[in-house]
Amino acid sequence: MIKINKPLKLGFVGGGINSAIGQIHFSASQLDGIWKVESGIFSDNININEKTARTWNIPNKRIYKNLKEFIKNEKKRLDAVAVILPIPKHFKVICELLKNNIPVISEKTMVSNLTEAKKIYKICKNQNSFLNITYNYTGYPMLRELKNKIKKKELGVLQQIHIEMPQDNYIVNNKSSIQKWRLIDKNIPTFLLDLCSHMHNLSYFLTGRQPKKIFSNFSKYSKLKVVDNAVTQLEFNKGIKGYHWSSKVASGHRNSLKVRIFCSNGSAEWKHSKPEELKISTNGYLSSVLDRASKKSSIKSKRYNRFKVGHPSGFME
């Protein structure tokens, strides 16, 4: 874990107590005493904005109604700002923060399209800015373990990587309970930004490779008139193939994220529902299961062992 003399000062744009992910970001930021949330614009709704500040013990004088006022008063007082808004609202906020030399930690996905991404890249390049995007599944210790095994070729040469992320949100929830921005598709379907970006991130995190060819098949199975299911085939260099499936219409699946790799001498499987376990199979032998306590595990640092093995960690970390 990082050692610091005093907590870094963090501001929020978005992430109020009524948001889908705001409370998780706040809780995660407090885990190791590295950050202290000191100010923010938590919501466009004045009541939610003020209620969030009270809940998190933020002084009234450090909550704001608009970004201009927030930047003017806070840019010299904060070490970073977390952008926890709906994806379509990211671009303008991130640009303004970066132009004012404020380090940014953005909730995924950074922006909605390639044009916006290129403009942000240009700002970062010109100003040597700090911009990071959070993809929380990479925090699971056993996924870090899997990454190490791939890098060391413990199962041989990597041949395939398969990732699934099925959910049933668009079946079990009615239209009024789903955030409005999720029900609007533009040139990149929102579903891809929401779920498929996680799988792309995990593929890159585990293999260190970007796909050179992608073929995707999108479907609209629900009554919401947006893309809600995607099957994707990927081809990387050195003959590595990939398969991604994500869905919001997979009945009976809440968030059944699963990662499988196939190598020349064996395979490995990790499930979000059993995050402390990594299932290993080698050619000619039955499967074995590793966890953080296994002698062969390489995840020994305090960062990945805040509490005893058998007590899941990773999602908020």
MIDREN-817429 format. One record per atom (N, C-alpha, C): x, y, z; residue in three letters. Coordinates in steps of 0.1 Angstrom, whole numbers, padded with zeros to 4 digits, always signed. Atoms other than C-alpha are relative to their C-alpha. Example, Ala and Ser with C-alpha at 12.3 -4.5 7.8 and 13.67 -1.06 7.14 Angstrom:
+0009-0012+0000ALA;+0123-0045+0078ALA;+0009+0012+0000ALA;-0009-0011+0000SER;+0137-0011+0071SER;-0008+0011+0008SER;
//
This chain:
+0008-0012+0000MET;+0000+0000+0000MET;+0009+0013+0000MET;-0008-0013+0001ILE;+0011+0036-0006ILE;+0001+0006+0014ILE;-0002-0007-0013LYS;+0026+0054+0024LYS;+0001+0015-0002LYS;+0000-0015+0002ILE;+0018+0091+0027ILE;+0000+0006+0014ILE;+0000-0007-0013ASN;+0023+0117+0055ASN;-0014+0004+0004ASN;+0013-0005-0003LYS;-0012+0130+0052LYS;-0009-0003-0012LYS;+0009+0003+0011PRO;-0043+0122+0031PRO;+0000+0010-0011PRO;+0001-0008+0011LEU;-0045+0135-0004LEU;-0014+0006-0001LEU;+0013-0007+0000LYS;-0073+0160-0010LYS;-0008-0003-0013LYS;+0008+0005+0012LEU;-0101+0147-0033LEU;-0013+0008-0001LEU;+0012-0006+0003GLY;-0130+0165-0049GLY;-0009-0009-0008GLY;+0009+0008+0008PHE;-0161+0149-0065PHE;-0008+0009-0009PHE;+0010-0005+0009VAL;-0181+0159-0095VAL;-0009-0011-0003VAL;+0010+0012+0001GLY;-0212+0137-0094GLY;+0002-0009+0012GLY;-0002+0010-0011GLY;-0214+0107-0072GLY;-0008+0002+0013GLY;+0009-0003-0011GLY;-0242+0119-0049GLY;-0005-0013+0006GLY;+0004+0012-0007ILE;-0257+0095-0024ILE;-0012-0007-0007ILE;+0011+0006+0007ASN;-0286+0088-0048ASN;+0005-0007-0013ASN;-0005+0006+0013SER;-0263+0077-0077SER;+0003-0015+0001SER;-0002+0015+0000ALA;-0256+0041-0087ALA;+0013-0004+0006ALA;-0013+0004-0004ILE;-0219+0042-0079ILE;+0007+0009+0010ILE;-0006-0010-0008GLY;-0212+0073-0058GLY;+0005-0005+0014GLY;-0003+0005-0013GLN;-0213+0056-0024GLN;+0012-0010+0000GLN;-0011+0009+0001ILE;-0189+0029-0036ILE;+0013+0007-0002ILE;-0012-0008+0002HIS;-0164+0055-0048HIS;+0004+0007+0013HIS;-0003-0007-0013PHE;-0166+0074-0015PHE;+0006-0010+0010PHE;-0005+0010-0010SER;-0162+0042+0006SER;+0014-0005-0004SER;-0013+0005+0005ALA;-0133+0030-0017ALA;+0011+0010+0003ALA;-0010-0010-0001SER;-0115+0063-0014SER;+0005+0001+0015SER;-0003-0001-0014GLN;-0115+0060+0024GLN;+0008-0012+0006GLN;-0005+0013-0005LEU;-0101+0024+0027LEU;+0014+0001+0007LEU;-0014+0000-0005ASP;-0064+0031+0033ASP;+0005+0013+0006ASP;-0004-0013-0006GLY;-0064+0067+0046GLY;+0008+0008-0010GLY;-0008-0008+0010ILE;-0048+0079+0013ILE;-0008+0012-0004ILE;+0008-0011+0005TRP;-0077+0102+0003TRP;-0009+0005+0011TRP;+0011-0006-0008LYS;-0100+0126+0021LYS;-0009+0008-0010LYS;+0009-0008+0008VAL;-0131+0139+0002VAL;-0003+0013+0007VAL;+0001-0013-0007GLU;-0131+0176+0009GLU;-0010+0009-0006GLU;+0009-0009+0006SER;-0154+0192-0016SER;-0007-0006-0012SER;+0006+0006+0012GLY;-0177+0187-0047GLY;-0012+0006-0004GLY;+0014-0002+0006ILE;-0207+0191-0069ILE;-0005-0014-0001ILE;+0004+0014-0001PHE;-0224+0159-0059PHE;-0013-0003-0008PHE;+0013+0002+0007SER;-0257+0165-0077SER;-0005+0013-0006SER;+0007-0012+0005ASP;-0276+0190-0099ASP;-0012+0003+0009ASP;+0011-0003-0010ASN;-0304+0186-0073ASN;+0006+0006+0013ASN;-0006-0007-0012ILE;-0297+0211-0045ILE;-0002-0008+0012ILE;+0003+0007-0013ASN;-0313+0189-0018ASN;+0010-0012+0001ASN;-0009+0011+0000ILE;-0292+0158-0029ILE;+0014+0004+0002ILE;-0013-0005-0002ASN;-0261+0179-0031ASN;+0003+0003+0014ASN;-0002-0003-0014GLU;-0265+0192+0004GLU;-0001-0012+0009GLU;+0001+0012-0008LYS;-0276+0159+0018LYS;+0012-0009-0001LYS;-0012+0007+0001THR;-0246+0142+0004THR;+0012+0006+0008THR;-0010-0007-0008ALA;-0223+0168+0019ALA;-0001-0003+0015ALA;+0002+0002-0014ARG;-0239+0164+0053ARG;+0004-0015+0004ARG;-0003+0014-0003THR;-0236+0126+0051THR;+0014-0003+0001THR;-0015+0003+0000TRP;-0199+0127+0043TRP;+0008+0011+0007TRP;-0006-0010-0008ASN;-0192+0156+0066ASN;+0009+0010-0008ASN;-0006-0010+0008ILE;-0183+0181+0039ILE;-0006+0014+0004ILE;+0005-0013-0004PRO;-0185+0218+0050PRO;-0009+0006-0011PRO;+0009-0007+0010ASN;-0214+0238+0033ASN;+0008+0009-0009ASN;-0007-0010+0009LYS;-0189+0264+0020LYS;+0009-0007-0010LYS;-0008+0007+0010ARG;-0172+0236+0000ARG;-0008-0009-0009ARG;+0009+0006+0010ILE;-0202+0224-0019ILE;-0004+0010-0010ILE;+0003-0010+0010TYR;-0210+0240-0052TYR;-0011-0003-0009TYR;+0012+0002+0009LYS;-0238+0245-0077LYS;+0004-0002-0015LYS;-0005+0001+0014ASN;-0217+0247-0109ASN;+0015-0002-0001ASN;-0014+0004+0002LEU;-0184+0236-0123LEU;+0009+0012+0000LEU;-0009-0012+0000LYS;-0170+0271-0129LYS;+0003+0005+0014LYS;-0002-0005-0014GLU;-0175+0281-0093GLU;+0009-0010+0008GLU;-0008+0011-0007PHE;-0160+0247-0081PHE;+0014+0001-0004PHE;-0014-0001+0005ILE;-0129+0251-0103ILE;+0007+0012+0006ILE;-0006-0012-0005LYS;-0123+0287-0093LYS;+0004-0001+0014LYS;-0003+0000-0014ASN;-0124+0280-0056ASN;+0009-0012+0005ASN;-0006+0012-0004GLU;-0109+0245-0055GLU;+0013-0005-0007GLU;-0011+0005+0008LYS;-0082+0241-0081LYS;+0013+0000+0006LYS;-0013-0001-0007LYS;-0054+0251-0058LYS;-0001-0007+0013LYS;+0002+0006-0014ARG;-0068+0232-0028ARG;-0001-0015-0001ARG;+0002+0014+0002LEU;-0072+0197-0043LEU;+0011-0007-0007LEU;-0010+0008+0006ASP;-0049+0169-0053ASP;-0005-0007-0013ASP;+0007+0006+0011ALA;-0074+0154-0077ALA;-0015+0001+0001ALA;+0014+0000+0001VAL;-0110+0154-0088VAL;-0005-0013-0006VAL;+0006+0012+0006ALA;-0131+0122-0093ALA;-0013+0004-0007ALA;+0012-0003+0008VAL;-0156+0125-0121VAL;-0009-0012+0000VAL;+0009+0012-0002ILE;-0185+0102-0113ILE;-0014+0004-0005ILE;+0013-0005+0007LEU;-0212+0114-0138LEU;-0004-0011-0010LEU;+0003+0008+0011PRO;-0232+0096-0164PRO;+0009+0002-0012PRO;-0010+0000+0011ILE;-0209+0088-0194ILE;-0002+0012-0009ILE;+0002-0012+0009PRO;-0225+0115-0217PRO;+0005+0013+0005PRO;-0003-0013-0007LYS;-0216+0142-0192LYS;+0015+0001+0003LYS;-0014+0000-0003HIS;-0179+0133-0189HIS;+0008+0010-0007HIS;-0009-0007+0009PHE;-0164+0151-0218PHE;+0003+0015+0004PHE;-0002-0015-0004LYS;-0170+0188-0209LYS;+0006+0002+0013LYS;-0006-0002-0013VAL;-0162+0183-0173VAL;+0015-0004+0001VAL;-0014+0004+0000ILE;-0130+0164-0179ILE;+0009+0010-0007ILE;-0007-0010+0008CYS;-0119+0190-0205CYS;+0003+0012+0009CYS;-0002-0012-0008GLU;-0124+0219-0181GLU;+0009-0002+0012GLU;-0010+0003-0011LEU;-0106+0202-0152LEU;+0014-0001-0005LEU;-0014+0001+0006LEU;-0076+0193-0174LEU;+0005+0013-0004LEU;-0005-0013+0005LYS;-0074+0228-0189LYS;+0004+0009+0012LYS;-0004-0008-0012ASN;-0071+0241-0153ASN;+0010-0008+0008ASN;-0011+0008-0006ASN;-0043+0216-0145ASN;-0004-0007+0012ASN;+0005+0008-0012ILE;-0065+0196-0121ILE;+0001-0015-0004ILE;-0001+0014+0003PRO;-0056+0159-0120PRO;-0014-0007+0001PRO;+0013+0006+0001VAL;-0086+0137-0130VAL;+0000-0015+0002VAL;+0003+0014-0001ILE;-0098+0103-0119ILE;-0014-0002-0005ILE;+0013+0001+0007SER;-0127+0094-0142SER;-0006-0014+0002SER;+0008+0012+0001GLU;-0153+0067-0137GLU;+0000-0005-0014GLU;+0001+0005+0013LYS;-0154+0044-0167LYS;-0014+0002-0006LYS;-0010-0001+0010THR;-0160+0048-0196THR;+0003+0015-0001THR;-0005-0014+0000MET;-0140+0080-0201MET;-0010+0010-0008MET;+0009-0009+0008VAL;-0162+0095-0229VAL;-0008-0009-0009VAL;+0010+0007+0007SER;-0189+0085-0254SER;+0005-0004-0014SER;-0004+0003+0014ASN;-0170+0085-0287ASN;+0015+0003-0003ASN;-0014-0002+0004LEU;-0136+0086-0305LEU;+0004+0015-0001LEU;-0003-0014+0001THR;-0138+0123-0313THR;+0003+0007+0013THR;-0002-0005-0013GLU;-0141+0132-0277GLU;+0013-0005+0006GLU;-0012+0005-0006ALA;-0113+0109-0267ALA;+0013+0006-0006ALA;-0012-0006+0007LYS;-0089+0124-0293LYS;+0002+0015+0006LYS;-0001-0014-0005LYS;-0097+0160-0280LYS;+0006+0000+0014LYS;-0006+0001-0014ILE;-0089+0149-0244ILE;+0014-0004-0001ILE;-0014+0004+0002TYR;-0058+0132-0255TYR;+0009+0012-0004TYR;-0008-0012+0004LYS;-0046+0164-0272LYS;+0002+0009+0012LYS;-0002-0009-0012ILE;-0052+0184-0240ILE;+0010-0006+0009ILE;-0010+0007-0009CYS;-0033+0158-0219CYS;+0014+0002-0005CYS;-0013-0001+0007LYS;-0004+0158-0244LYS;+0006+0014+0001LYS;-0005-0014+0000ASN;-0001+0196-0245ASN;+0003+0005+0014ASN;-0001-0005-0014GLN;-0004+0201-0208GLN;+0007-0010+0009GLN;-0006+0011-0008ASN;+0013+0169-0195ASN;-0009-0002+0012ASN;+0010+0001-0010SER;-0019+0164-0175SER;-0001-0015+0006SER;+0002+0013-0006PHE;-0028+0135-0152PHE;-0015-0004-0002PHE;+0014+0005+0002LEU;-0059+0115-0162LEU;+0000-0016+0001LEU;+0001+0014-0002ASN;-0068+0080-0150ASN;-0015-0004+0000ASN;+0014+0005+0000ILE;-0099+0059-0155ILE;-0001-0013+0008ILE;+0002+0011-0010THR;-0112+0034-0129THR;-0007-0012-0007THR;+0006+0012+0004TYR;-0119-0002-0139TYR;+0002-0010+0011TYR;-0002+0006-0013ASN;-0125-0019-0106ASN;+0003-0015+0000ASN;-0002+0015-0001TYR;-0124-0056-0116TYR;+0015-0003+0000TYR;-0015+0003+0000THR;-0086-0053-0120THR;+0005+0000+0014THR;-0004+0000-0014GLY;-0085-0049-0082GLY;-0001-0013+0007GLY;+0001+0013-0007TYR;-0093-0085-0075TYR;+0014-0007+0000TYR;-0013+0006-0001PRO;-0062-0103-0062PRO;+0002-0012-0009PRO;-0002+0012+0008MET;-0068-0135-0081MET;+0000+0003-0015MET;-0002-0004+0014LEU;-0071-0117-0114LEU;+0014+0005-0002LEU;-0014-0004+0001ARG;-0037-0102-0106ARG;+0009-0012+0000ARG;-0007+0012+0000GLU;-0025-0137-0099GLU;+0000-0006-0014GLU;+0001+0005+0013LEU;-0038-0148-0133LEU;+0009+0008-0010LEU;-0009-0008+0009LYS;-0020-0119-0150LYS;+0014-0004+0001LYS;-0013+0004-0002ASN;+0012-0130-0134ASN;+0003-0014-0007ASN;-0002+0013+0006LYS;+0007-0166-0146LYS;+0001+0001-0015LYS;-0001-0002+0015ILE;+0001-0154-0182ILE;+0014+0005-0004ILE;-0013-0007+0003LYS;+0032-0132-0181LYS;+0011-0010+0001LYS;-0011+0009-0002LYS;+0054-0160-0168LYS;-0002-0013-0008LYS;+0003+0012+0008LYS;+0038-0186-0192LYS;+0000-0013+0008LYS;+0000+0012-0009GLU;+0032-0210-0163GLU;-0009-0010-0006GLU;+0009+0010+0006LEU;+0004-0226-0184LEU;+0004-0002-0015LEU;-0004+0001+0014GLY;+0023-0224-0216GLY;-0003+0013-0008GLY;+0003-0012+0008VAL;+0017-0200-0245VAL;-0015+0002-0001VAL;+0014-0004+0000LEU;-0015-0181-0244LEU;-0006-0002-0014LEU;+0006+0003+0013GLN;-0039-0192-0272GLN;-0014+0007-0001GLN;+0013-0006+0000GLN;-0074-0179-0262GLN;-0003+0007+0013GLN;+0006-0007-0012ILE;-0091-0155-0238ILE;-0015+0002-0002ILE;+0015-0001+0001HIS;-0129-0158-0232HIS;-0005+0008+0013HIS;+0006-0007-0012ILE;-0148-0133-0210ILE;-0015+0002-0002ILE;+0015-0002+0000GLU;-0185-0132-0202GLU;-0004+0009+0011GLU;+0005-0009-0010MET;-0205-0106-0184MET;-0015+0002-0002MET;+0014+0000+0002PRO;-0242-0115-0185PRO;-0008+0006+0012PRO;+0009-0006-0010GLN;-0268-0095-0165GLN;-0015-0001-0005GLN;+0014+0001+0004ASP;-0306-0095-0164ASP;-0007+0013+0003ASP;+0005-0013-0003ASN;-0311-0057-0157ASN;-0012+0004-0008ASN;+0011-0005+0008TYR;-0334-0051-0186TYR;-0012-0009-0001TYR;+0011+0009-0001ILE;-0356-0080-0178ILE;-0007+0002+0014ILE;+0006-0001-0014VAL;-0361-0076-0140VAL;-0003+0015+0004VAL;+0003-0014-0003ASN;-0362-0037-0140ASN;-0009+0006-0010ASN;+0009-0007+0010ASN;-0389-0016-0156ASN;+0007+0013-0005ASN;-0006-0011+0006LYS;-0381+0013-0178LYS;+0002+0012+0009LYS;+0000-0012-0009SER;-0388+0040-0152SER;+0012-0001+0010SER;-0011+0002-0011SER;-0361+0025-0128SER;+0014+0000-0006SER;-0013+0000+0007ILE;-0333+0025-0154ILE;+0004+0015-0004ILE;-0005-0014+0003GLN;-0312+0057-0158GLN;-0003+0004-0014GLN;+0004-0003+0013LYS;-0324+0076-0188LYS;+0011+0000-0010LYS;-0011+0000+0010TRP;-0289+0080-0204TRP;+0003-0014-0005TRP;-0003+0014+0004ARG;-0286+0042-0205ARG;-0010-0004-0012ARG;+0011+0004+0009LEU;-0317+0041-0228LEU;+0001+0008-0013LEU;-0002-0008+0013ILE;-0302+0063-0256ILE;+0013-0005-0006ILE;-0011+0005+0008ASP;-0279+0048-0282ASP;+0004+0011-0011ASP;-0005-0009+0011LYS;-0257+0071-0304LYS;+0009-0008-0009LYS;-0008+0007+0010ASN;-0229+0062-0328ASN;+0007-0012+0007ASN;-0004+0012-0007ILE;-0215+0038-0301ILE;-0011-0003+0010ILE;+0011+0003-0009PRO;-0243+0020-0283PRO;+0005+0001+0015PRO;-0004-0003-0014THR;-0243+0029-0246THR;+0003-0013+0007THR;-0002+0014-0006PHE;-0244-0009-0237PHE;+0015-0003-0001PHE;-0014+0003+0002LEU;-0208-0012-0251LEU;+0008+0009+0009LEU;-0007-0008-0010LEU;-0196+0017-0230LEU;-0002-0004+0014LEU;+0004+0004-0014ASP;-0213+0003-0199ASP;+0007-0013+0003ASP;-0004+0013-0004LEU;-0204-0034-0200LEU;+0013-0004-0009LEU;-0010+0005+0008CYS;-0182-0042-0230CYS;+0014+0006+0003CYS;-0013-0006-0004SER;-0155-0017-0219SER;+0007-0007+0011SER;-0006+0008-0011HIS;-0150-0038-0188HIS;+0008-0012-0006HIS;-0006+0012+0006MET;-0142-0068-0209MET;+0012+0003-0008MET;-0012-0005+0007HIS;-0119-0049-0232HIS;+0011+0003+0009HIS;-0010-0003-0010ASN;-0101-0036-0202ASN;+0007-0012+0006ASN;-0005+0012-0006LEU;-0097-0070-0187LEU;+0009-0008-0009LEU;-0008+0007+0010SER;-0084-0085-0219SER;+0014+0007-0001SER;-0013-0007+0001TYR;-0057-0058-0221TYR;+0008-0001+0013TYR;-0006+0001-0013PHE;-0050-0059-0184PHE;+0007-0014+0002PHE;-0005+0013-0001LEU;-0044-0097-0185LEU;+0011-0004-0010LEU;-0010+0004+0011THR;-0025-0100-0218THR;+0010+0011-0004THR;-0008-0011+0005GLY;-0010-0066-0224GLY;-0001+0003-0014GLY;+0001-0001+0014ARG;-0023-0068-0259ARG;-0014+0007-0004ARG;+0012-0005+0006GLN;-0049-0048-0279GLN;-0004-0009-0012GLN;+0004+0008+0012PRO;-0069-0067-0305PRO;+0003+0007-0013PRO;-0002-0006+0013LYS;-0060-0061-0341LYS;-0012-0002-0009LYS;+0012+0002+0008LYS;-0093-0074-0355LYS;-0012-0003+0010LYS;+0012+0002-0009ILE;-0128-0073-0339ILE;-0012-0002-0009ILE;+0013+0002+0007PHE;-0161-0087-0352PHE;-0011-0002+0011PHE;+0010+0000-0011SER;-0192-0080-0331SER;-0014-0002-0006SER;+0014+0002+0004ASN;-0228-0091-0334ASN;-0009+0006+0011ASN;+0008-0006-0010PHE;-0252-0068-0316PHE;-0015-0004-0001PHE;+0014+0004+0000SER;-0288-0076-0306SER;-0009+0010+0008SER;+0010-0007-0008LYS;-0319-0058-0293LYS;-0012-0009+0004LYS;+0010+0010-0004TYR;-0339-0084-0274TYR;-0011+0006+0009TYR;+0010-0005-0009SER;-0357-0062-0249SER;-0009+0010-0007SER;+0009-0009+0006LYS;-0385-0037-0255LYS;+0005+0015+0001LYS;-0005-0014-0002LEU;-0362-0007-0247LEU;+0006+0006-0012LEU;-0005-0005+0013LYS;-0350-0003-0283LYS;+0014+0005+0000LYS;-0015-0002+0000VAL;-0313-0002-0275VAL;+0007-0013+0000VAL;-0008+0012+0000VAL;-0285-0027-0279VAL;+0001-0005+0014VAL;+0000+0006-0013ASP;-0287-0051-0250ASP;+0008-0013+0001ASP;-0007+0013+0001ASN;-0266-0081-0261ASN;+0011+0001-0010ASN;-0011-0001+0010ALA;-0232-0084-0278ALA;+0009-0012+0001ALA;-0010+0011+0002VAL;-0211-0113-0290VAL;+0011+0005-0009VAL;-0012-0005+0008THR;-0176-0104-0301THR;+0011-0010-0001THR;-0012+0008+0002GLN;-0148-0123-0316GLN;+0012+0009-0002GLN;-0012-0008+0001LEU;-0113-0109-0313LEU;+0012-0008-0005LEU;-0012+0006+0004GLU;-0080-0116-0329GLU;+0012+0009+0004GLU;-0012-0007-0004PHE;-0047-0105-0313PHE;+0012-0005-0008PHE;-0012+0004+0007ASN;-0012-0108-0326ASN;+0005-0014+0006ASN;-0005+0013-0004LYS;+0007-0141-0323LYS;-0011-0011+0000LYS;+0010+0011+0002GLY;-0024-0161-0332GLY;-0010-0001+0012GLY;+0009+0000-0011ILE;-0043-0153-0299ILE;-0014+0004-0004ILE;+0015-0003+0003LYS;-0081-0154-0302LYS;-0007+0003+0012LYS;+0008-0003-0011GLY;-0107-0140-0280GLY;-0015+0000-0003GLY;+0015+0000+0001TYR;-0144-0142-0273TYR;-0006+0007+0012TYR;+0007-0008-0010HIS;-0165-0117-0254HIS;-0015-0001-0001HIS;+0015-0001+0000TRP;-0202-0120-0245TRP;-0005+0008+0012TRP;+0006-0008-0010SER;-0221-0094-0226SER;-0015+0002-0003SER;+0014+0000+0002SER;-0258-0091-0220SER;-0007+0007+0012SER;+0008-0005-0011LYS;-0284-0072-0200LYS;-0014-0007-0001LYS;+0012+0007+0001VAL;-0311-0097-0210VAL;+0002-0015+0002VAL;-0003+0014-0003ALA;-0296-0129-0196ALA;-0007-0004+0012ALA;+0008+0003-0011SER;-0323-0142-0174SER;+0007-0009+0011SER;-0006+0007-0011GLY;-0311-0154-0140GLY;+0014+0004+0003GLY;-0014-0004-0002HIS;-0277-0137-0142HIS;+0000+0015+0005HIS;-0001-0013-0006ARG;-0271-0107-0119ARG;+0012+0008-0005ARG;-0013-0005+0006ASN;-0235-0100-0128ASN;+0010-0011-0001ASN;-0008+0013+0000SER;-0220-0133-0138SER;+0013+0001-0008SER;-0013-0002+0007LEU;-0186-0120-0149LEU;+0009-0013+0002LEU;-0009+0012+0000LYS;-0163-0149-0158LYS;+0011+0002-0010LYS;-0012-0001+0009VAL;-0128-0150-0173VAL;+0006-0014-0001VAL;-0007+0013+0002ARG;-0112-0181-0189ARG;+0011+0003-0010ARG;-0011-0001+0010ILE;-0078-0184-0206ILE;+0003-0015-0003ILE;-0004+0013+0004PHE;-0066-0214-0226PHE;+0014+0002-0006PHE;-0014-0001+0004CYS;-0029-0220-0231CYS;+0005-0013-0005CYS;-0005+0013+0006SER;-0007-0247-0247SER;+0001-0011+0010SER;-0002+0010-0010ASN;-0002-0265-0214ASN;-0011+0000+0011ASN;+0010+0000-0010GLY;-0034-0258-0195GLY;-0010+0012-0002GLY;+0010-0011+0000SER;-0062-0233-0187SER;-0003+0005+0014SER;+0004-0006-0013ALA;-0075-0211-0159ALA;-0014+0007-0001ALA;+0013-0006+0000GLU;-0109-0198-0149GLU;-0002+0008+0013GLU;+0003-0008-0012TRP;-0120-0170-0125TRP;-0014+0005-0002TRP;+0014-0005-0001LYS;-0156-0161-0115LYS;-0002+0011+0010LYS;+0003-0011-0009HIS;-0168-0129-0100HIS;-0008-0005+0012HIS;+0008+0006-0011SER;-0192-0150-0078SER;+0009-0007+0010SER;-0010+0007-0009LYS;-0161-0168-0063LYS;+0013+0007-0002LYS;-0012-0008+0003PRO;-0135-0140-0064PRO;+0013-0004+0006PRO;-0012+0004-0007GLU;-0111-0156-0040GLU;+0007-0013-0006GLU;-0004+0013+0005GLU;-0106-0187-0062GLU;+0004+0001-0015GLU;-0005+0001+0014LEU;-0086-0193-0094LEU;+0001-0015-0003LEU;+0000+0014+0004LYS;-0093-0227-0110LYS;+0010-0002-0011LYS;-0011+0003+0009ILE;-0063-0241-0128ILE;-0001-0015-0005ILE;-0001+0013+0006SER;-0062-0271-0152SER;+0012-0001-0008SER;-0012+0002+0008THR;-0030-0285-0167THR;-0002-0013-0008THR;+0002+0011+0009ASN;-0028-0310-0196ASN;+0002-0013+0007ASN;-0002+0013-0006GLY;-0034-0345-0182GLY;-0004-0001+0014GLY;+0003+0000-0014TYR;-0044-0334-0147TYR;-0014+0007+0002TYR;+0013-0006-0003LEU;-0077-0326-0131LEU;+0002+0014+0006LEU;-0001-0014-0004SER;-0085-0290-0120SER;+0005+0001+0015SER;-0003-0004-0014SER;-0070-0275-0088SER;-0004+0014+0002SER;+0005-0014-0003VAL;-0081-0243-0071VAL;+0011+0007+0009VAL;-0009-0008-0007LEU;-0057-0216-0059LEU;-0008+0011+0007LEU;+0005-0012-0006ASP;-0065-0188-0034ASP;+0012+0008+0005ASP;-0011-0008-0005ARG;-0044-0161-0017ARG;+0009-0007+0010ARG;-0009+0007-0010ALA;-0031-0186+0009ALA;+0008-0011-0007ALA;-0007+0010+0007SER;-0019-0211-0017SER;+0015+0003-0001SER;-0015-0002+0000LYS;+0019-0217-0016LYS;+0005+0005-0014LYS;-0004-0004+0014LYS;+0021-0211-0054LYS;-0005+0014-0003LYS;+0006-0013+0003SER;+0002-0178-0051SER;+0011+0011+0000SER;-0010-0011+0000SER;+0023-0147-0060SER;-0005+0013+0006SER;+0006-0012-0005ILE;-0001-0122-0045ILE;+0001+0000+0015ILE;-0003+0001-0014LYS;+0015-0118-0011LYS;+0001+0014+0007LYS;-0001-0013-0006SER;+0017-0080-0006SER;-0012+0004+0008SER;+0011-0004-0009LYS;-0003-0062+0020LYS;-0012+0007-0008LYS;+0010-0007+0008ARG;-0021-0043-0007ARG;-0012-0010-0004ARG;+0010+0010+0004TYR;-0039-0076-0017TYR;-0005-0009+0012TYR;+0003+0009-0011ASN;-0042-0090+0018ASN;-0004+0009+0013ASN;+0005-0009-0011ARG;-0060-0064+0040ARG;-0006-0008+0011ARG;+0006+0008-0010PHE;-0078-0092+0058PHE;+0003-0015-0004PHE;-0003+0014+0002LYS;-0075-0130+0061LYS;-0006-0006-0012LYS;+0005+0008+0011VAL;-0079-0154+0032VAL;-0014-0006+0003VAL;+0013+0005-0003GLY;-0115-0165+0028GLY;-0010+0011+0001GLY;+0009-0012-0001HIS;-0129-0130+0032HIS;+0002+0008-0013HIS;-0003-0006+0014PRO;-0134-0116-0004PRO;+0004+0014+0000PRO;-0004-0014+0002SER;-0117-0085-0014SER;+0003+0003-0015SER;-0004-0003+0014GLY;-0111-0066-0046GLY;-0010+0010-0006GLY;+0009-0008+0007PHE;-0143-0049-0057PHE;+0001+0015+0002PHE;-0002-0014-0003MET;-0140-0016-0039MET;+0015+0004+0000MET;-0014-0003-0001GLU;-0102-0018-0035GLU;+0005+0005-0014GLU;
//
